[in-house]
Amino acid sequence: MTQLRVGDAARLLGVSTDTVRRHIAGGLLEAGTDGAGHRVVDGADLARFVREHAHAPDDGAAGSARNRFVGLVTALLVDDVMAQVEVQAGPHRVVSLISAEAVHELDLKVGDVATAVVKATSVMIDTPKGIR
């Protein structure tokens, strides 16, 4: 049985150690202690928790959310023809090359909420406000 220390579980969940401790105190996760007296979470229990609580933020789009990463635009590099758009979606940094025209139509700016849509080997960018 795999046992994970609270800090390791927090890193895997993308949350703080205090959040994992609150989950334990609230009965959402079970914890024990290892041989050194450190608080640990069972790996299988953590996997169950992740499956039960996994959800993508609602970006208002129809279709599968499996390949959609909602996040913030953190960088834009736009020239005459092409643009590089960087989106930070939780722990995931997604970079897409799209046309400069698309950036202008979407009115993308650093700090905007955007969705990186991954299809095969392409990453497309969409926003809640859509094309203007």
C-alpha positions, 0 to 999 in steps of 0.5 A, spaced: 500 500 500 502 506 497 502 511 503 503 519 501 505 524 506 500 530 507 505 535 503 506 530 497 498 529 497 497 536 497 502 537 491 499 532 487 492 535 488 495 542 487 493 545 494 496 547 500 498 542 506 492 546 510 487 544 505 489 536 505 489 537 513 482 540 513 480 534 508 482 529 513 479 533 519 472 533 515 472 526 514 474 527 506 480 523 506 483 518 511 489 519 514 494 514 519 501 515 521 507 512 518 513 508 522 516 515 523 510 518 526 508 522 520 501 523 518 500 519 511 494 518 506 493 512 503 494 512 495 488 508 493 484 513 498 487 519 495 486 516 488 478 515 490 478 522 492 481 525 486 476 521 481 470 523 486 472 531 486 475 532 479 471 537 475 473 542 470 471 549 471 465 551 467 467 555 461 460 555 458 462 551 452 458 545 450 462 538 448 467 534 452 471 538 457 476 532 457 481 536 453 479 543 455 484 547 460 480 554 463 485 559 465 488 565 465 492 568 459 499 570 462 503 572 456 502 574 449 507 575 443 503 578 437 506 579 430 503 581 423 501 574 422 502 569 428 501 570 435 504 566 441 498 565 447 500 562 454 495 560 458 496 558 466 491 553 467 492 551 475 498 547 475 498 547 467 502 552 462 499 551 455 502 555 450 499 555 443 501 558 436 494 562 433 493 567 428 494 574 430 487 575 427 484 570 432 488 574 438 484 580 435 478 577 434 478 574 441 480 581 444 485 577 448 489 580 453 494 578 459 489 577 465 483 574 461 480 568 462 481 563 456 480 556 455 486 552 451 482 547 447 487 541 445 485 537 439 490 532 437 496 536 436 493 543 436 491 547 442 486 552 440 484 558 444 477 560 446 474 565 451 467 565 455 466 572 451 467 568 444 469 572 437 467 579 437 
